[in-house]
Amino acid sequence: MKFNEDGKGDLREAFGPEDIFNYAYAVFHSPGYRSRYAEFLKIDFPRLPLTSDKTLFKSLTEKGAALVAVHLMKSPLLSPPITKYEVKGEHSVDKISYDEKN
């Protein structure tokens, strides 16, 4: 596959930095990866296992992109939101105070 220096590729003939980020995001959030490397992750930076399997790379890249969209709250899965804020008012924070008793 050819490397595009900017953005994304088509994941058939080319890939880019955003694709690598999405791949890494999927791998690092994988329950299997987290359990397998749990002890190592406590003491060192995560290692990114690479694959030469284009199908696996494409699949993980797509899953990572979907997860990034959810975490950035840009995913269509979050529309309409499932949460409710059922308090009357302007819904804005005017002042923050800290109660030292709690």
Biopython code that builds the backbone (N, CA, C, O; Angstrom):
import numpy as np
from Bio.PDB.StructureBuilder import StructureBuilder

atoms = [
    (1, "MET", "N", (0.841, -1.187, 0.000)),
    (1, "MET", "CA", (0.000, 0.000, 0.000)),
    (1, "MET", "C", (0.883, 1.247, 0.000)),
    (1, "MET", "O", (1.964, 1.269, 0.588)),
    (2, "LYS", "N", (0.400, 2.256, -0.660)),
    (2, "LYS", "CA", (1.122, 3.521, -0.742)),
    (2, "LYS", "C", (0.755, 4.392, 0.459)),
    (2, "LYS", "O", (-0.392, 4.380, 0.904)),
    (3, "PHE", "N", (1.716, 5.143, 0.981)),
    (3, "PHE", "CA", (1.483, 6.035, 2.112)),
    (3, "PHE", "C", (1.203, 7.443, 1.615)),
    (3, "PHE", "O", (2.030, 8.038, 0.925)),
    (4, "ASN", "N", (0.024, 7.982, 1.969)),
    (4, "ASN", "CA", (-0.306, 9.380, 1.701)),
    (4, "ASN", "C", (0.190, 10.195, 2.895)),
    (4, "ASN", "O", (-0.127, 9.869, 4.039)),
    (5, "GLU", "N", (0.938, 11.217, 2.647)),
    (5, "GLU", "CA", (1.513, 11.988, 3.748)),
    (5, "GLU", "C", (0.495, 12.833, 4.493)),
    (5, "GLU", "O", (0.779, 13.321, 5.587)),
    (6, "ASP", "N", (-0.678, 13.011, 3.921)),
    (6, "ASP", "CA", (-1.674, 13.875, 4.541)),
    (6, "ASP", "C", (-3.038, 13.210, 4.500)),
    (6, "ASP", "O", (-3.468, 12.738, 3.448)),
    (7, "GLY", "N", (-3.718, 13.168, 5.627)),
    (7, "GLY", "CA", (-5.091, 12.682, 5.663)),
    (7, "GLY", "C", (-5.218, 11.174, 5.657)),
    (7, "GLY", "O", (-4.476, 10.453, 6.325)),
    (8, "LYS", "N", (-6.196, 10.720, 4.870)),
    (8, "LYS", "CA", (-6.534, 9.300, 4.807)),
    (8, "LYS", "C", (-6.282, 8.752, 3.413)),
    (8, "LYS", "O", (-6.101, 9.494, 2.448)),
    (9, "GLY", "N", (-6.278, 7.424, 3.342)),
    (9, "GLY", "CA", (-6.208, 6.751, 2.055)),
    (9, "GLY", "C", (-7.504, 5.995, 1.812)),
    (9, "GLY", "O", (-8.436, 6.082, 2.611)),
    (10, "ASP", "N", (-7.566, 5.264, 0.731)),
    (10, "ASP", "CA", (-8.775, 4.487, 0.417)),
    (10, "ASP", "C", (-8.761, 3.112, 1.089)),
    (10, "ASP", "O", (-9.737, 2.367, 0.992)),
    (11, "LEU", "N", (-7.671, 2.776, 1.762)),
    (11, "LEU", "CA", (-7.460, 1.508, 2.474)),
    (11, "LEU", "C", (-7.440, 0.287, 1.556)),
    (11, "LEU", "O", (-7.490, -0.850, 2.025)),
    (12, "ARG", "N", (-7.369, 0.526, 0.251)),
    (12, "ARG", "CA", (-7.153, -0.564, -0.702)),
    (12, "ARG", "C", (-5.772, -0.411, -1.317)),
    (12, "ARG", "O", (-4.976, -1.349, -1.354)),
    (13, "GLU", "N", (-5.511, 0.796, -1.797)),
    (13, "GLU", "CA", (-4.235, 1.072, -2.449)),
    (13, "GLU", "C", (-3.344, 1.991, -1.614)),
    (13, "GLU", "O", (-2.127, 2.017, -1.796)),
    (14, "ALA", "N", (-3.965, 2.753, -0.687)),
    (14, "ALA", "CA", (-3.207, 3.753, 0.063)),
    (14, "ALA", "C", (-3.762, 3.930, 1.474)),
    (14, "ALA", "O", (-4.915, 3.606, 1.758)),
    (15, "PHE", "N", (-2.904, 4.455, 2.345)),
    (15, "PHE", "CA", (-3.310, 4.788, 3.708)),
    (15, "PHE", "C", (-2.562, 6.053, 4.118)),
    (15, "PHE", "O", (-1.569, 6.428, 3.495)),
    (16, "GLY", "N", (-3.045, 6.701, 5.166)),
    (16, "GLY", "CA", (-2.418, 7.938, 5.609)),
    (16, "GLY", "C", (-2.305, 8.002, 7.117)),
    (16, "GLY", "O", (-2.649, 7.039, 7.803)),
    (17, "PRO", "N", (-1.829, 9.121, 7.648)),
    (17, "PRO", "CA", (-1.633, 9.268, 9.082)),
    (17, "PRO", "C", (-2.914, 9.093, 9.892)),
    (17, "PRO", "O", (-2.883, 8.523, 10.982)),
    (18, "GLU", "N", (-4.027, 9.572, 9.376)),
    (18, "GLU", "CA", (-5.299, 9.401, 10.089)),
    (18, "GLU", "C", (-5.686, 7.927, 10.173)),
    (18, "GLU", "O", (-6.259, 7.488, 11.170)),
    (19, "ASP", "N", (-5.379, 7.176, 9.141)),
    (19, "ASP", "CA", (-5.655, 5.739, 9.157)),
    (19, "ASP", "C", (-4.805, 5.038, 10.217)),
    (19, "ASP", "O", (-5.293, 4.151, 10.917)),
    (20, "ILE", "N", (-3.544, 5.430, 10.336)),
    (20, "ILE", "CA", (-2.669, 4.838, 11.344)),
    (20, "ILE", "C", (-3.177, 5.180, 12.742)),
    (20, "ILE", "O", (-3.197, 4.326, 13.628)),
    (21, "PHE", "N", (-3.590, 6.441, 12.935)),
    (21, "PHE", "CA", (-4.141, 6.841, 14.231)),
    (21, "PHE", "C", (-5.381, 6.006, 14.565)),
    (21, "PHE", "O", (-5.510, 5.513, 15.686)),
    (22, "ASN", "N", (-6.286, 5.847, 13.607)),
    (22, "ASN", "CA", (-7.509, 5.078, 13.840)),
    (22, "ASN", "C", (-7.202, 3.610, 14.118)),
    (22, "ASN", "O", (-7.849, 2.987, 14.961)),
    (23, "TYR", "N", (-6.222, 3.058, 13.416)),
    (23, "TYR", "CA", (-5.787, 1.678, 13.667)),
    (23, "TYR", "C", (-5.270, 1.549, 15.105)),
    (23, "TYR", "O", (-5.665, 0.642, 15.837)),
    (24, "ALA", "N", (-4.388, 2.463, 15.493)),
    (24, "ALA", "CA", (-3.823, 2.427, 16.847)),
    (24, "ALA", "C", (-4.923, 2.613, 17.894)),
    (24, "ALA", "O", (-4.900, 1.957, 18.936)),
    (25, "TYR", "N", (-5.869, 3.486, 17.633)),
    (25, "TYR", "CA", (-6.973, 3.730, 18.568)),
    (25, "TYR", "C", (-7.784, 2.461, 18.788)),
    (25, "TYR", "O", (-8.165, 2.144, 19.915)),
    (26, "ALA", "N", (-8.042, 1.744, 17.715)),
    (26, "ALA", "CA", (-8.783, 0.485, 17.821)),
    (26, "ALA", "C", (-7.986, -0.556, 18.599)),
    (26, "ALA", "O", (-8.534, -1.233, 19.469)),
    (27, "VAL", "N", (-6.717, -0.687, 18.294)),
    (27, "VAL", "CA", (-5.878, -1.692, 18.970)),
    (27, "VAL", "C", (-5.773, -1.379, 20.461)),
    (27, "VAL", "O", (-5.966, -2.260, 21.298)),
    (28, "PHE", "N", (-5.466, -0.118, 20.794)),
    (28, "PHE", "CA", (-5.260, 0.251, 22.195)),
    (28, "PHE", "C", (-6.533, 0.166, 23.028)),
    (28, "PHE", "O", (-6.456, 0.030, 24.249)),
    (29, "HIS", "N", (-7.694, 0.242, 22.400)),
    (29, "HIS", "CA", (-8.960, 0.133, 23.131)),
    (29, "HIS", "C", (-9.532, -1.286, 23.096)),
    (29, "HIS", "O", (-10.606, -1.533, 23.644)),
    (30, "SER", "N", (-8.835, -2.198, 22.469)),
    (30, "SER", "CA", (-9.281, -3.581, 22.383)),
    (30, "SER", "C", (-9.160, -4.271, 23.741)),
    (30, "SER", "O", (-8.103, -4.207, 24.368)),
    (31, "PRO", "N", (-10.218, -4.926, 24.205)),
    (31, "PRO", "CA", (-10.130, -5.652, 25.473)),
    (31, "PRO", "C", (-9.033, -6.726, 25.464)),
    (31, "PRO", "O", (-8.368, -6.943, 26.477)),
    (32, "GLY", "N", (-8.850, -7.383, 24.343)),
    (32, "GLY", "CA", (-7.814, -8.410, 24.236)),
    (32, "GLY", "C", (-6.417, -7.826, 24.422)),
    (32, "GLY", "O", (-5.588, -8.398, 25.130)),
    (33, "TYR", "N", (-6.161, -6.687, 23.786)),
    (33, "TYR", "CA", (-4.872, -6.021, 23.915)),
    (33, "TYR", "C", (-4.655, -5.570, 25.350)),
    (33, "TYR", "O", (-3.578, -5.767, 25.913)),
    (34, "ARG", "N", (-5.681, -4.964, 25.943)),
    (34, "ARG", "CA", (-5.560, -4.445, 27.308)),
    (34, "ARG", "C", (-5.309, -5.560, 28.327)),
    (34, "ARG", "O", (-4.528, -5.382, 29.261)),
    (35, "SER", "N", (-5.967, -6.702, 28.148)),
    (35, "SER", "CA", (-5.743, -7.790, 29.102)),
    (35, "SER", "C", (-4.392, -8.469, 28.862)),
    (35, "SER", "O", (-3.707, -8.832, 29.818)),
    (36, "ARG", "N", (-4.011, -8.641, 27.617)),
    (36, "ARG", "CA", (-2.747, -9.311, 27.310)),
    (36, "ARG", "C", (-1.536, -8.511, 27.789)),
    (36, "ARG", "O", (-0.557, -9.079, 28.272)),
    (37, "TYR", "N", (-1.614, -7.179, 27.648)),
    (37, "TYR", "CA", (-0.480, -6.325, 27.988)),
    (37, "TYR", "C", (-0.707, -5.503, 29.257)),
    (37, "TYR", "O", (-0.033, -4.493, 29.459)),
    (38, "ALA", "N", (-1.640, -5.916, 30.112)),
    (38, "ALA", "CA", (-2.003, -5.145, 31.306)),
    (38, "ALA", "C", (-0.801, -4.812, 32.179)),
    (38, "ALA", "O", (-0.610, -3.654, 32.549)),
    (39, "GLU", "N", (-0.002, -5.793, 32.507)),
    (39, "GLU", "CA", (1.155, -5.548, 33.379)),
    (39, "GLU", "C", (2.182, -4.647, 32.694)),
    (39, "GLU", "O", (2.757, -3.759, 33.324)),
    (40, "PHE", "N", (2.405, -4.878, 31.418)),
    (40, "PHE", "CA", (3.368, -4.076, 30.665)),
    (40, "PHE", "C", (2.910, -2.624, 30.571)),
    (40, "PHE", "O", (3.731, -1.710, 30.655)),
    (41, "LEU", "N", (1.603, -2.404, 30.398)),
    (41, "LEU", "CA", (1.072, -1.045, 30.256)),
    (41, "LEU", "C", (1.211, -0.234, 31.536)),
    (41, "LEU", "O", (1.213, 0.996, 31.491)),
    (42, "LYS", "N", (1.328, -0.908, 32.677)),
    (42, "LYS", "CA", (1.491, -0.199, 33.945)),
    (42, "LYS", "C", (2.880, 0.423, 34.088)),
    (42, "LYS", "O", (3.053, 1.389, 34.832)),
    (43, "ILE", "N", (3.870, -0.126, 33.378)),
    (43, "ILE", "CA", (5.240, 0.325, 33.576)),
    (43, "ILE", "C", (5.879, 0.964, 32.348)),
    (43, "ILE", "O", (6.970, 1.523, 32.456)),
    (44, "ASP", "N", (5.241, 0.900, 31.198)),
    (44, "ASP", "CA", (5.883, 1.387, 29.984)),
    (44, "ASP", "C", (4.839, 1.937, 29.021)),
    (44, "ASP", "O", (3.637, 1.811, 29.254)),
    (45, "PHE", "N", (5.306, 2.541, 27.946)),
    (45, "PHE", "CA", (4.421, 3.029, 26.898)),
    (45, "PHE", "C", (3.837, 1.839, 26.136)),
    (45, "PHE", "O", (4.475, 0.790, 26.045)),
    (46, "PRO", "N", (2.635, 1.993, 25.590)),
    (46, "PRO", "CA", (2.053, 0.872, 24.841)),
    (46, "PRO", "C", (2.829, 0.586, 23.557)),
    (46, "PRO", "O", (3.324, 1.496, 22.892)),
    (47, "ARG", "N", (2.919, -0.664, 23.239)),
    (47, "ARG", "CA", (3.537, -1.108, 21.985)),
    (47, "ARG", "C", (2.411, -1.346, 20.988)),
    (47, "ARG", "O", (1.365, -1.897, 21.333)),
    (48, "LEU", "N", (2.634, -0.933, 19.772)),
    (48, "LEU", "CA", (1.615, -1.096, 18.734)),
    (48, "LEU", "C", (1.986, -2.270, 17.846)),
    (48, "LEU", "O", (2.937, -2.187, 17.069)),
    (49, "PRO", "N", (1.231, -3.377, 17.956)),
    (49, "PRO", "CA", (1.509, -4.500, 17.054)),
    (49, "PRO", "C", (1.091, -4.140, 15.629)),
    (49, "PRO", "O", (-0.003, -3.622, 15.407)),
    (50, "LEU", "N", (1.953, -4.412, 14.690)),
    (50, "LEU", "CA", (1.667, -4.106, 13.285)),
    (50, "LEU", "C", (1.186, -5.361, 12.576)),
    (50, "LEU", "O", (1.473, -6.482, 12.996)),
    (51, "THR", "N", (0.457, -5.151, 11.507)),
    (51, "THR", "CA", (-0.044, -6.271, 10.720)),
    (51, "THR", "C", (0.271, -6.041, 9.249)),
    (51, "THR", "O", (0.316, -4.904, 8.781)),
    (52, "SER", "N", (0.484, -7.117, 8.543)),
    (52, "SER", "CA", (0.662, -7.036, 7.093)),
    (52, "SER", "C", (-0.615, -7.464, 6.376)),
    (52, "SER", "O", (-0.675, -7.469, 5.146)),
    (53, "ASP", "N", (-1.634, -7.824, 7.157)),
    (53, "ASP", "CA", (-2.929, -8.253, 6.617)),
    (53, "ASP", "C", (-3.774, -7.019, 6.299)),
    (53, "ASP", "O", (-4.259, -6.347, 7.210)),
    (54, "LYS", "N", (-3.952, -6.720, 5.010)),
    (54, "LYS", "CA", (-4.700, -5.528, 4.593)),
    (54, "LYS", "C", (-6.145, -5.550, 5.091)),
    (54, "LYS", "O", (-6.686, -4.512, 5.471)),
    (55, "THR", "N", (-6.766, -6.719, 5.089)),
    (55, "THR", "CA", (-8.154, -6.831, 5.529)),
    (55, "THR", "C", (-8.275, -6.499, 7.011)),
    (55, "THR", "O", (-9.187, -5.777, 7.415)),
    (56, "LEU", "N", (-7.364, -7.019, 7.818)),
    (56, "LEU", "CA", (-7.368, -6.730, 9.248)),
    (56, "LEU", "C", (-7.085, -5.254, 9.496)),
    (56, "LEU", "O", (-7.746, -4.631, 10.328)),
    (57, "PHE", "N", (-6.113, -4.686, 8.786)),
    (57, "PHE", "CA", (-5.790, -3.270, 8.941)),
    (57, "PHE", "C", (-6.999, -2.409, 8.608)),
    (57, "PHE", "O", (-7.319, -1.479, 9.348)),
    (58, "LYS", "N", (-7.671, -2.707, 7.507)),
    (58, "LYS", "CA", (-8.840, -1.930, 7.093)),
    (58, "LYS", "C", (-9.953, -2.047, 8.133)),
    (58, "LYS", "O", (-10.573, -1.046, 8.493)),
    (59, "SER", "N", (-10.205, -3.244, 8.610)),
    (59, "SER", "CA", (-11.255, -3.468, 9.594)),
    (59, "SER", "C", (-10.982, -2.706, 10.888)),
    (59, "SER", "O", (-11.868, -2.037, 11.418)),
    (60, "LEU", "N", (-9.754, -2.810, 11.392)),
    (60, "LEU", "CA", (-9.417, -2.109, 12.632)),
    (60, "LEU", "C", (-9.414, -0.595, 12.438)),
    (60, "LEU", "O", (-9.799, 0.146, 13.343)),
    (61, "THR", "N", (-8.987, -0.137, 11.277)),
    (61, "THR", "CA", (-8.997, 1.296, 10.990)),
    (61, "THR", "C", (-10.429, 1.829, 10.995)),
    (61, "THR", "O", (-10.691, 2.901, 11.541)),
    (62, "GLU", "N", (-11.340, 1.096, 10.398)),
    (62, "GLU", "CA", (-12.745, 1.523, 10.379)),
    (62, "GLU", "C", (-13.349, 1.509, 11.779)),
    (62, "GLU", "O", (-14.087, 2.423, 12.147)),
    (63, "LYS", "N", (-13.039, 0.476, 12.561)),
    (63, "LYS", "CA", (-13.540, 0.406, 13.939)),
    (63, "LYS", "C", (-12.952, 1.534, 14.785)),
    (63, "LYS", "O", (-13.655, 2.138, 15.595)),
    (64, "GLY", "N", (-11.677, 1.813, 14.596)),
    (64, "GLY", "CA", (-11.036, 2.911, 15.322)),
    (64, "GLY", "C", (-11.649, 4.255, 14.962)),
    (64, "GLY", "O", (-11.861, 5.093, 15.839)),
    (65, "ALA", "N", (-11.937, 4.470, 13.683)),
    (65, "ALA", "CA", (-12.558, 5.729, 13.250)),
    (65, "ALA", "C", (-13.945, 5.892, 13.877)),
    (65, "ALA", "O", (-14.323, 6.990, 14.286)),
    (66, "ALA", "N", (-14.691, 4.801, 13.949)),
    (66, "ALA", "CA", (-16.015, 4.854, 14.576)),
    (66, "ALA", "C", (-15.897, 5.170, 16.068)),
    (66, "ALA", "O", (-16.696, 5.936, 16.607)),
    (67, "LEU", "N", (-14.907, 4.583, 16.727)),
    (67, "LEU", "CA", (-14.702, 4.825, 18.148)),
    (67, "LEU", "C", (-14.246, 6.262, 18.407)),
    (67, "LEU", "O", (-14.684, 6.889, 19.372)),
    (68, "VAL", "N", (-13.380, 6.776, 17.561)),
    (68, "VAL", "CA", (-12.952, 8.175, 17.665)),
    (68, "VAL", "C", (-14.157, 9.097, 17.533)),
    (68, "VAL", "O", (-14.293, 10.053, 18.295)),
    (69, "ALA", "N", (-15.026, 8.818, 16.578)),
    (69, "ALA", "CA", (-16.219, 9.645, 16.385)),
    (69, "ALA", "C", (-17.127, 9.625, 17.615)),
    (69, "ALA", "O", (-17.701, 10.651, 17.981)),
    (70, "VAL", "N", (-17.255, 8.471, 18.245)),
    (70, "VAL", "CA", (-18.060, 8.382, 19.472)),
    (70, "VAL", "C", (-17.403, 9.194, 20.581)),
    (70, "VAL", "O", (-18.075, 9.960, 21.272)),
    (71, "HIS", "N", (-16.105, 9.034, 20.751)),
    (71, "HIS", "CA", (-15.403, 9.744, 21.822)),
    (71, "HIS", "C", (-15.399, 11.251, 21.609)),
    (71, "HIS", "O", (-15.371, 12.010, 22.578)),
    (72, "LEU", "N", (-15.428, 11.696, 20.358)),
    (72, "LEU", "CA", (-15.497, 13.128, 20.063)),
    (72, "LEU", "C", (-16.940, 13.635, 19.986)),
    (72, "LEU", "O", (-17.193, 14.805, 19.701)),
    (73, "MET", "N", (-17.873, 12.722, 20.247)),
    (73, "MET", "CA", (-19.305, 13.016, 20.214)),
    (73, "MET", "C", (-19.759, 13.520, 18.842)),
    (73, "MET", "O", (-20.618, 14.396, 18.745)),
    (74, "LYS", "N", (-19.171, 12.957, 17.790)),
    (74, "LYS", "CA", (-19.527, 13.304, 16.422)),
    (74, "LYS", "C", (-20.203, 12.145, 15.697)),
    (74, "LYS", "O", (-20.505, 12.249, 14.508)),
    (75, "SER", "N", (-20.439, 11.059, 16.396)),
    (75, "SER", "CA", (-21.008, 9.868, 15.783)),
    (75, "SER", "C", (-22.508, 10.001, 15.611)),
    (75, "SER", "O", (-23.187, 10.534, 16.488)),
    (76, "PRO", "N", (-23.037, 9.521, 14.486)),
    (76, "PRO", "CA", (-24.493, 9.513, 14.312)),
    (76, "PRO", "C", (-25.183, 8.586, 15.312)),
    (76, "PRO", "O", (-26.394, 8.680, 15.511)),
    (77, "LEU", "N", (-24.419, 7.693, 15.941)),
    (77, "LEU", "CA", (-24.997, 6.809, 16.961)),
    (77, "LEU", "C", (-25.466, 7.593, 18.186)),
    (77, "LEU", "O", (-26.286, 7.105, 18.963)),
    (78, "LEU", "N", (-24.949, 8.793, 18.353)),
    (78, "LEU", "CA", (-25.282, 9.609, 19.520)),
    (78, "LEU", "C", (-26.421, 10.589, 19.258)),
    (78, "LEU", "O", (-26.730, 11.431, 20.102)),
    (79, "SER", "N", (-27.035, 10.479, 18.105)),
    (79, "SER", "CA", (-28.105, 11.406, 17.759)),
    (79, "SER", "C", (-29.400, 10.638, 17.547)),
    (79, "SER", "O", (-29.423, 9.736, 16.710)),
    (80, "PRO", "N", (-30.443, 10.934, 18.236)),
    (80, "PRO", "CA", (-30.557, 11.918, 19.310)),
    (80, "PRO", "C", (-29.904, 11.380, 20.577)),
    (80, "PRO", "O", (-29.786, 10.167, 20.751)),
    (81, "PRO", "N", (-29.476, 12.285, 21.468)),
    (81, "PRO", "CA", (-28.823, 11.827, 22.696)),
    (81, "PRO", "C", (-29.783, 11.038, 23.581)),
    (81, "PRO", "O", (-30.987, 11.294, 23.590)),
    (82, "ILE", "N", (-29.243, 10.083, 24.318)),
    (82, "ILE", "CA", (-30.081, 9.272, 25.197)),
    (82, "ILE", "C", (-30.177, 9.872, 26.596)),
    (82, "ILE", "O", (-30.943, 9.396, 27.434)),
    (83, "THR", "N", (-29.394, 10.921, 26.840)),
    (83, "THR", "CA", (-29.425, 11.557, 28.153)),
    (83, "THR", "C", (-30.416, 12.714, 28.156)),
    (83, "THR", "O", (-30.731, 13.291, 27.115)),
    (84, "LYS", "N", (-30.889, 13.031, 29.333)),
    (84, "LYS", "CA", (-31.827, 14.144, 29.480)),
    (84, "LYS", "C", (-31.357, 15.020, 30.632)),
    (84, "LYS", "O", (-30.777, 14.530, 31.601)),
    (85, "TYR", "N", (-31.609, 16.302, 30.520)),
    (85, "TYR", "CA", (-31.323, 17.258, 31.570)),
    (85, "TYR", "C", (-32.635, 17.960, 31.859)),
    (85, "TYR", "O", (-32.968, 18.971, 31.239)),
    (86, "GLU", "N", (-33.368, 17.412, 32.805)),
    (86, "GLU", "CA", (-34.735, 17.870, 33.037)),
    (86, "GLU", "C", (-34.807, 18.886, 34.169)),
    (86, "GLU", "O", (-35.521, 18.689, 35.152)),
    (87, "VAL", "N", (-34.064, 19.966, 34.017)),
    (87, "VAL", "CA", (-34.079, 21.045, 34.992)),
    (87, "VAL", "C", (-34.417, 22.328, 34.243)),
    (87, "VAL", "O", (-33.842, 22.616, 33.193)),
    (88, "LYS", "N", (-35.348, 23.090, 34.790)),
    (88, "LYS", "CA", (-35.720, 24.350, 34.143)),
    (88, "LYS", "C", (-34.605, 25.367, 34.310)),
    (88, "LYS", "O", (-33.880, 25.352, 35.305)),
    (89, "GLY", "N", (-34.477, 26.234, 33.347)),
    (89, "GLY", "CA", (-33.473, 27.289, 33.417)),
    (89, "GLY", "C", (-32.726, 27.428, 32.112)),
    (89, "GLY", "O", (-33.101, 26.862, 31.086)),
    (90, "GLU", "N", (-31.656, 28.201, 32.184)),
    (90, "GLU", "CA", (-30.857, 28.509, 30.991)),
    (90, "GLU", "C", (-29.837, 27.428, 30.649)),
    (90, "GLU", "O", (-29.297, 27.421, 29.543)),
    (91, "HIS", "N", (-29.567, 26.522, 31.571)),
    (91, "HIS", "CA", (-28.608, 25.437, 31.360)),
    (91, "HIS", "C", (-27.190, 25.962, 31.106)),
    (91, "HIS", "O", (-26.446, 25.407, 30.299)),
    (92, "SER", "N", (-26.835, 27.028, 31.801)),
    (92, "SER", "CA", (-25.481, 27.557, 31.689)),
    (92, "SER", "C", (-24.867, 27.648, 33.083)),
    (92, "SER", "O", (-25.572, 27.795, 34.081)),
    (93, "VAL", "N", (-23.549, 27.558, 33.130)),
    (93, "VAL", "CA", (-22.825, 27.653, 34.395)),
    (93, "VAL", "C", (-22.391, 29.099, 34.560)),
    (93, "VAL", "O", (-21.633, 29.627, 33.747)),
    (94, "ASP", "N", (-22.882, 29.742, 35.630)),
    (94, "ASP", "CA", (-22.538, 31.130, 35.889)),
    (94, "ASP", "C", (-21.376, 31.262, 36.859)),
    (94, "ASP", "O", (-20.546, 32.161, 36.724)),
    (95, "LYS", "N", (-21.316, 30.365, 37.839)),
    (95, "LYS", "CA", (-20.283, 30.436, 38.864)),
    (95, "LYS", "C", (-19.982, 29.025, 39.358)),
    (95, "LYS", "O", (-20.884, 28.209, 39.551)),
    (96, "ILE", "N", (-18.723, 28.764, 39.553)),
    (96, "ILE", "CA", (-18.311, 27.469, 40.093)),
    (96, "ILE", "C", (-17.849, 27.689, 41.523)),
    (96, "ILE", "O", (-17.035, 28.572, 41.792)),
    (97, "SER", "N", (-18.367, 26.890, 42.431)),
    (97, "SER", "CA", (-17.904, 26.975, 43.807)),
    (97, "SER", "C", (-17.613, 25.570, 44.303)),
    (97, "SER", "O", (-18.208, 24.594, 43.844)),
    (98, "TYR", "N", (-16.689, 25.485, 45.248)),
    (98, "TYR", "CA", (-16.304, 24.189, 45.802)),
    (98, "TYR", "C", (-16.687, 24.151, 47.260)),
    (98, "TYR", "O", (-16.333, 25.040, 48.034)),
    (99, "ASP", "N", (-17.407, 23.122, 47.626)),
    (99, "ASP", "CA", (-17.803, 22.916, 48.995)),
    (99, "ASP", "C", (-16.724, 22.097, 49.686)),
    (99, "ASP", "O", (-16.533, 20.925, 49.362)),
    (100, "GLU", "N", (-16.020, 22.698, 50.631)),
    (100, "GLU", "CA", (-14.900, 22.015, 51.263)),
    (100, "GLU", "C", (-15.359, 20.948, 52.248)),
    (100, "GLU", "O", (-14.524, 20.192, 52.745)),
    (101, "LYS", "N", (-16.639, 20.855, 52.549)),
    (101, "LYS", "CA", (-17.149, 19.860, 53.463)),
    (101, "LYS", "C", (-17.197, 18.486, 52.826)),
    (101, "LYS", "O", (-17.127, 17.483, 53.537)),
    (102, "ASN", "N", (-17.313, 18.407, 51.517)),
    (102, "ASN", "CA", (-17.443, 17.122, 50.823)),
    (102, "ASN", "C", (-16.145, 16.675, 50.267)),
    (102, "ASN", "O", (-16.071, 15.612, 49.650)),
]
sb = StructureBuilder()
sb.init_structure("model")
sb.init_model(0)
sb.init_chain("A")
sb.init_seg("    ")
for serial, (resi, resn, name, xyz) in enumerate(atoms, 1):
    if name == "N":
        sb.init_residue(resn, " ", resi, " ")
    sb.init_atom(name, np.array(xyz, "f"), 0.0, 1.0, " ", f" {name:<3s}", serial, name[0])
structure = sb.get_structure()
